[in-house]
């Protein structure tokens, strides 16, 4: 695969390369300021191009500590009335209190009383994360059943009405509702958040910049919210459009340095837009309290194996981008507006649509582009020991996303309660220990 760099004419690139060496300038920042409007979206240089040796940024690369690439996973579940299949508050059942006795801080409430969030600890690798995610699911499902409820892992409820759902009485959530009013009350959605450990903050901001390109691909794989208020929305991820109403969401802009990102946050705090950086709700963000970048773009999948496969792909993405970074190479930094075009396509069509290959300036079937994505990360997968988990992406490509499967059940039955039954069954699927899958090349 070619490595995409900035787009001035090659003669100017060579001159700039010499200047970079002589004066040890920051190539990444310099190249962002030199744009050539020559009618193409970018020059593609082979990964082994000798020119790339000129594009040095020794200070950022050599001084930065290699990331640990640890993994943390958060899943948001629905609590369901098994009779009506509607959402039901877990407060009276005391699931949260009972869950915290067993799982401590790994289970917590959310804005609405029918939402339970669970989160793993810091996992050294994807296999640790897999074991912990499945354990957390098993424990929450068991607690729910013991207290007359069921658990559903889906990004919007097929027919529940947010207007009938109670808000958590905690002061934090009262303040959010007071601030954002109906926008907050209507935000009855469920997501998957994946943290990847990057201890150096300067490295983290550069990895975030480059990883933005892949967010629509991840969303297309995870789409799991085709219904809203009992209607087929026509979108594979309607959750995205519900969350769009919040401020400070969607794909972030490019930040040339950690310092510029910090200045942005300080300005928002100074002008009373936010009180801390946790109220930055972008699809990817540097976590304000942990040394991680947090991927927030995904719908919560139905199956635990889907969650693990997505987490493995996210980890491999960051590891591959870091590998390019340390080799003085990098993925082209596309404008936010272009990436947002692909995000819309992913939310509308999921894996059945086409995404734009901006380098080639063509539309490509989403499944083909995702397979190319798997080839792109393949050379870091064995080092991460995540091949078995990542191979489940092939199953997702073949069987369709959660949205595809929900729609299939609805078209067969015409009954949204049957869809909820299917979701609850899928939420519980594959939670027992399994034999490792046969090894094969990702892609």
C-alpha positions in Angstrom: 0.0 0.0 0.0 1.3 3.5 -0.8 1.9 5.9 2.0 0.2 9.2 1.4 2.0 12.4 2.1 1.4 16.1 1.5 0.8 17.4 -2.0 3.2 20.1 -3.3 5.1 19.4 -6.5 8.0 17.0 -6.1 10.7 19.5 -6.7 9.4 21.6 -3.9 9.2 18.5 -1.7 12.8 17.8 -2.3 13.8 21.3 -1.4 11.7 21.2 1.8 13.3 17.8 2.7 16.8 19.4 2.6 15.5 22.3 4.7 14.0 19.9 7.2 17.4 18.2 7.6 19.4 21.4 7.9 17.2 23.1 10.4 15.5 20.1 12.0 12.0 21.5 11.4 8.8 19.7 12.2 7.9 18.1 8.9 4.4 17.2 9.8 3.5 20.7 10.8 5.3 22.2 7.8 3.7 19.9 5.3 0.2 20.8 6.6 0.9 24.4 5.8 2.1 23.7 2.2 -0.8 22.7 0.1 -0.8 22.5 -3.7 -4.1 22.9 -5.4 -3.0 21.2 -8.6 -6.2 19.2 -9.1 -5.3 16.0 -7.3 -6.0 15.0 -3.7 -2.5 13.7 -3.0 0.8 12.3 -4.2 1.4 8.6 -3.4 4.9 7.5 -2.6 5.9 3.9 -2.2 6.5 2.9 1.5 10.1 2.2 0.7 10.7 5.5 -1.1 14.2 6.9 -0.4 12.6 10.4 -0.2 10.9 9.5 3.0 14.2 9.5 4.7 14.2 13.3 4.2 10.9 13.7 6.0 12.4 13.5 9.4 10.9 14.6 12.7 13.6 13.2 15.0 12.5 15.0 18.1 8.9 13.7 18.1 9.9 10.2 17.0 13.0 9.5 18.9 12.0 11.1 22.2 8.5 9.6 22.4 8.2 6.5 24.5 6.8 3.5 22.5 3.1 3.1 23.4 2.0 0.1 25.3 -1.2 -0.3 23.1 -3.1 -1.5 26.2 -6.8 -1.9 25.7 -9.9 -0.7 27.7 -13.4 -1.4 26.5 -16.7 0.2 27.6 -20.1 -1.2 26.6 -23.5 0.4 27.2 -26.4 -2.1 27.6 -30.2 -1.7 27.7 -32.3 -3.2 30.5 -35.4 -4.8 29.1 -38.8 -5.8 30.5 -39.0 -9.5 29.4 -42.8 -9.2 29.0 -43.3 -6.0 27.1 -39.8 -6.0 25.5 -39.7 -2.3 26.3 -36.9 -0.5 28.2 -37.3 -0.6 31.9 -35.5 1.1 34.7 -33.0 -1.0 36.6 -33.1 1.3 39.7 -35.8 -0.5 41.6 -34.1 -3.9 40.8 -30.9 -2.5 42.3 -28.9 -4.1 39.5 -26.3 -1.3 39.7 -25.8 -1.6 43.5 -25.7 -5.4 43.3 -23.4 -5.2 40.3 -21.0 -2.9 42.0 -20.7 -5.4 44.9 -19.3 -7.9 42.4 -17.7 -5.7 39.8 -16.8 -2.6 41.8 -16.1 0.4 39.5 -16.4 -1.6 36.3 -20.2 -1.1 36.3 -21.9 2.3 36.5 -25.1 4.2 35.7 -25.8 6.5 32.7 -28.1 9.4 32.0 -31.2 7.2 31.6 -32.3 4.7 34.2 -32.5 1.9 31.6 -28.8 2.1 30.6 -26.0 0.2 32.3 -22.4 0.8 31.4 -19.6 -1.7 32.0 -15.9 -1.2 31.5 -12.9 -3.5 31.6 -9.8 -2.7 33.4 -6.5 -2.0 31.6 -5.9 -5.0 29.5 -2.4 -5.9 28.2 -3.7 -7.5 25.0 -6.8 -8.4 23.2 -7.1 -11.8 24.8 -7.3 -10.3 28.3 -9.9 -7.9 27.0 -11.9 -10.7 25.4 -12.0 -12.6 28.7 -13.0 -9.6 30.7 -15.7 -8.4 28.2 -17.3 -11.8 28.2 -17.1 -12.1 32.0 -18.8 -8.7 32.4 -21.6 -9.6 30.0 -22.2 -12.9 31.8 -22.4 -11.2 35.2 -24.7 -8.4 34.1 -27.0 -10.8 32.2 -27.2 -13.1 35.3 -27.9 -10.2 37.6 -30.6 -8.9 35.3 -32.3 -12.3 35.0 -32.2 -12.7 38.8 -34.1 -9.4 39.2 -36.7 -9.9 36.5 -35.0 -8.1 33.6 -33.1 -8.9 30.4 -30.1 -7.3 28.8 -29.9 -6.1 25.2 -26.8 -4.9 23.4 -28.1 -2.6 20.6 -27.4 1.0 19.8 -31.1 2.1 19.8 -34.2 0.3 21.1 -36.4 -0.7 18.2 -39.6 0.9 19.5 -39.1 2.4 23.0 -40.0 6.1 23.4 -37.4 8.2 25.1 -40.2 10.5 26.4 -41.3 7.7 28.8 -37.8 6.9 30.1 -36.7 8.2 33.5 -33.5 10.2 34.1 -31.0 9.1 36.6 -31.5 11.2 39.8 -27.7 11.8 40.2 -26.7 15.5 40.3 -24.3 15.1 37.4 -27.1 14.0 35.1 -29.5 16.6 36.3 -26.9 19.2 35.4 -26.5 17.8 31.9 -30.3 17.9 31.4 -30.4 21.4 32.7 -27.7 22.5 30.3 -28.9 20.7 27.1 -32.6 20.2 27.9 -34.5 18.1 25.3 -31.3 17.2 23.4 -30.1 15.4 26.5 -33.5 13.7 27.3 -33.7 12.4 23.8 -30.2 11.0 23.8 -31.3 7.4 24.5 -28.5 5.7 22.6 -25.9 3.0 23.3 -22.3 2.9 22.2 -19.0 1.1 22.3 -15.9 3.0 23.4 -12.4 1.5 23.0 -9.3 3.0 24.7 -5.8 2.3 23.3 -2.8 3.2 25.6 -0.5 5.9 24.2 1.5 7.3 27.1 3.2 10.2 25.2 0.7 13.0 24.7 2.4 14.4 21.6 2.4 11.0 20.0 -1.3 10.5 21.0 -2.4 13.7 19.1 -0.6 12.6 16.0 -2.1 9.1 16.1 -5.6 10.7 16.6 -5.0 12.9 13.5 -4.2 9.9 11.3 -6.8 7.5 12.8 -9.6 9.8 11.9 -9.6 8.5 8.3 -10.6 5.0 9.5 -13.6 6.0 11.7 -16.2 5.6 8.9 -14.9 2.1 8.2 -15.3 1.2 11.9 -18.8 2.7 12.0 -19.9 0.7 8.9 -18.8 -2.5 10.6 -20.5 -1.7 13.9 -23.9 -0.3 12.6 -26.6 -1.6 14.9 -29.4 1.0 15.1 -31.8 1.0 12.2 -34.9 1.6 14.2 -36.1 4.6 16.2 -39.5 5.1 17.9 -40.9 2.0 16.1 -39.9 3.2 12.7 -37.4 1.8 10.2 -35.3 5.0 9.8 -33.6 3.9 6.5 -30.2 4.3 8.2 -28.0 1.6 9.5 -26.8 3.8 12.3 -29.5 6.2 13.5 -27.6 6.5 16.7 -25.2 8.8 14.9 -27.9 11.3 14.0 -29.4 11.3 17.5 -25.9 12.1 19.0 -25.3 14.8 16.3 -27.6 17.1 18.3 -25.0 17.3 21.1 -22.3 19.9 20.9 -18.7 18.9 20.3 -19.5 15.7 18.5 -18.5 14.0 15.2 -15.0 13.8 13.7 -12.5 16.3 15.1 -10.3 18.7 13.2 -6.6 18.1 12.8 -4.3 19.4 15.6 -0.7 20.1 14.6 0.5 19.5 18.2 -0.5 18.6 21.7 0.1 22.2 22.7 -2.5 23.4 20.2 -5.0 20.9 21.4 -4.4 22.0 25.0 -4.9 25.6 24.1 -8.2 24.7 22.4 -9.4 23.0 25.6 -8.2 25.9 27.8 -10.2 28.4 25.6 -13.4 26.3 25.9 -13.0 26.1 29.7 -12.1 29.8 30.0 -15.2 30.9 28.0 -17.5 28.5 30.0 -18.3 26.2 27.1 -17.1 23.2 29.2 -15.8 22.6 32.7 -13.5 19.8 31.7 -12.3 18.0 28.6 -14.7 15.0 29.3 -17.4 17.2 27.6 -15.6 16.8 24.3 -17.7 14.0 22.7 -15.9 13.6 19.4 -15.8 10.2 17.6 -12.1 10.0 18.7 -10.5 12.0 21.4 -7.4 12.0 23.7 -8.9 10.9 27.0 -8.6 13.8 29.5 -7.6 11.6 32.5 -6.1 8.4 31.0 -3.1 8.1 28.8 -5.2 6.8 25.9 -6.9 7.8 22.7 -10.6 6.8 22.9 -12.5 5.6 19.8 -16.2 6.5 20.3 -17.6 6.2 16.8 -19.0 2.7 17.0 -22.5 1.5 17.7 -22.6 -1.1 20.5 -22.6 -4.4 18.6 -24.9 -7.3 19.6 -22.3 -10.0 20.0 -19.3 -10.0 22.3 -17.2 -11.4 19.5 -18.1 -8.3 17.3 -17.0 -6.0 20.1 -13.7 -7.9 20.5 -13.0 -7.9 16.7 -13.6 -4.2 16.5 -11.3 -3.6 19.5 -8.6 -5.7 17.9 -8.9 -3.8 14.6 -8.7 -0.4 16.5 -5.6 -1.6 18.4 -4.0 -2.8 15.1 -4.8 0.5 13.4 -3.0 2.5 16.1 -0.1 0.1 16.1 0.3 0.3 12.3 0.0 4.1 12.3 2.7 4.3 15.0 4.9 2.0 13.0 4.6 4.3 10.0 5.2 7.3 12.4 8.5 5.9 13.7 9.6 5.1 10.1 9.1 8.8 9.2 6.1 7.8 7.1 2.4 8.6 7.5 -1.1 8.4 6.2 -2.3 11.5 4.4 -4.2 13.8 6.7 -7.6 14.4 5.0 -9.9 17.3 5.7 -12.6 16.7 8.3 -15.2 17.6 5.7 -14.1 14.8 3.4 -14.0 12.2 6.2 -17.5 13.3 7.2 -18.7 12.4 3.7 -17.7 8.8 4.4 -19.2 8.9 7.9 -22.6 9.8 6.4 -22.3 7.0 3.9 -21.4 4.5 6.7 -24.3 5.6 8.9 -26.8 5.5 6.0 -25.7 2.3 4.2 -23.4 0.5 6.6 -21.4 -2.2 4.7 -23.9 -2.3 1.8 -22.9 1.1 0.5 -19.8 2.6 -1.0 -17.1 4.7 0.7 -14.9 7.1 -1.1 -11.2 6.3 -1.6 -10.0 9.9 -1.6 -6.5 9.0 -2.8 -7.9 7.4 -6.0 -10.9 9.8 -6.1 -13.4 7.0 -6.7 -16.2 5.2 -4.9 -15.4 1.7 -3.6 -17.8 -0.9 -2.1 -17.5 -0.6 1.6 -16.7 -4.3 2.0 -13.8 -4.1 -0.5 -12.4 -1.0 1.3 -12.6 -2.8 4.7 -10.7 -5.8 3.2 -8.0 -3.4 2.0 -8.0 -2.0 5.5 -7.4 -5.4 7.0 -4.4 -5.9 4.6 -3.1 -2.5 5.6 -2.8 -3.6 9.3 -1.8 -7.2 8.7 1.9 -6.8 9.4 1.3 -5.7 13.0 -1.3 -8.3 13.9 0.9 -11.2 14.9 3.1 -9.0 17.1 -0.1 -7.9 18.9 -1.3 -11.6 19.0 -4.7 -10.6 17.8 -5.1 -12.6 14.6 -7.8 -15.0 15.9 -9.9 -12.1 17.3 -9.4 -9.9 14.2 -10.4 -12.7 11.9 -14.0 -12.4 13.1 -14.2 -9.3 11.0 -14.6 -11.7 8.0 -17.7 -13.2 9.7 -19.1 -9.7 10.1 -18.5 -9.0 6.4 -20.2 -12.2 5.4 -23.2 -12.1 7.9 -23.8 -8.4 8.0 -23.8 -5.9 10.8 -26.3 -5.9 13.7 -28.4 -3.5 11.7 -28.5 -5.8 8.7 -29.6 -8.7 10.9 -32.2 -6.7 12.8 -33.7 -5.7 9.5 -33.7 -9.2 8.3 -35.7 -10.4 11.3 -38.2 -7.6 10.9 -38.7 -8.3 7.2 -39.3 -12.0 8.1 -41.7 -11.4 11.0 -43.0 -7.8 10.8 -42.8 -7.8 14.6 -40.4 -5.4 16.4 -40.9 -7.5 19.6 -39.4 -10.4 17.7 -36.5 -8.1 16.8 -35.9 -7.4 20.5 -36.1 -11.2 21.2 -33.4 -11.7 18.6 -31.2 -8.9 20.0 -31.4 -10.4 23.5 -30.4 -13.9 22.2 -27.5 -12.4 20.3 -26.4 -10.4 23.4 -25.9 -13.7 25.2 -24.3 -15.6 22.3 -20.8 -16.9 22.4 -20.1 -16.0 26.0 -18.7 -19.5 26.9 -15.0 -20.2 26.3 -14.3 -21.3 22.8 -11.5 -23.1 21.0 -9.2 -20.7 19.1 -10.2 -20.1 15.4 -8.0 -21.6 12.7 -5.2 -19.2 11.8 -5.3 -17.5 8.5 -4.1 -14.3 6.9 -6.2 -11.2 7.7 -7.5 -9.8 4.5 
